């Protein structure tokens, strides 16, 4: 395997892993949203519904940004760009 092939394979693997991580976080967030939606429907008062919406907002504002690992996606993008430049130069 040449250095260029190694770089390309590594870049693709890291990109796939970063996408898989992002997908897993979003799927987890979706499951939590489903739980909040169910709780909202079962709530017996407007106060309880307002609390559930507050929990939902807090979850969306804190869980996703803290866990989605945008750094992994950015690093994968940079590595793919380097591999593309190396391919173009070859």
C-alpha positions in Angstrom: 0.0 0.0 0.0 1.4 3.4 -0.9 1.5 6.4 1.4 -1.3 8.0 -0.7 -3.5 5.0 -0.4 -2.9 4.8 3.3 -3.8 8.5 3.7 -6.9 8.1 1.7 -8.0 5.0 3.6 -7.3 6.6 6.9 -9.2 9.8 6.0 -12.2 7.8 4.9 -12.2 5.6 8.0 -12.0 8.7 10.3 -14.7 10.4 8.4 -17.0 7.4 8.6 -16.3 7.1 12.3 -17.1 10.8 12.9 -20.3 10.5 10.9 -21.3 7.4 12.9 -20.6 9.2 16.2 -22.7 12.2 15.1 -25.5 9.8 14.0 -25.5 8.0 17.3 -25.7 11.2 19.3 -28.6 12.4 17.2 -30.4 9.1 17.5 -30.0 9.2 21.3 -31.3 12.7 21.3 -34.3 11.6 19.2 -35.1 8.8 21.7 -35.0 11.3 24.5 -37.3 13.6 22.6 -39.7 10.7 22.0 -39.7 10.2 25.8 -40.4 13.9 26.4 -43.2 13.8 23.8 -44.8 10.8 25.6 -44.5 12.5 29.0 -46.0 15.7 27.5 -49.0 13.7 26.3 -49.4 12.1 29.7 -49.0 15.3 31.7 -52.1 16.2 33.7 -51.5 20.0 33.9 -50.2 22.9 31.9 -47.6 23.4 34.5 -46.3 19.9 34.0 -46.3 20.4 30.2 -44.4 23.6 30.6 -41.8 21.7 32.7 -41.5 19.0 30.1 -40.9 21.6 27.3 -38.3 23.2 29.6 -36.5 19.9 30.0 -36.6 19.4 26.2 -35.1 22.8 25.6 -32.3 22.1 28.2 -31.6 18.7 26.6 -31.4 20.1 23.1 -29.2 23.0 24.2 -26.8 21.0 26.3 -26.7 17.3 25.2 -26.3 17.6 21.5 -23.6 20.4 21.4 -21.6 18.8 24.2 -21.6 15.3 22.7 -21.8 15.5 19.0 -18.0 15.9 18.7 -17.9 18.5 16.0 -14.1 18.4 16.4 -14.1 14.8 15.0 -16.1 16.0 11.9 -13.8 19.0 11.4 -10.7 16.8 11.7 -12.1 14.3 9.3 -12.9 17.1 6.8 -9.3 18.4 7.1 -7.9 15.0 6.6 -10.1 14.4 3.6 -9.0 17.7 2.1 -5.3 16.8 2.6 -5.9 13.4 0.9 -7.7 15.1 -2.0 -4.8 17.5 -2.4 -2.3 14.7 -2.3 -4.3 12.8 -5.0 -4.4 15.9 -7.2 -0.7 16.4 -6.8 0.1 12.7 -7.7 
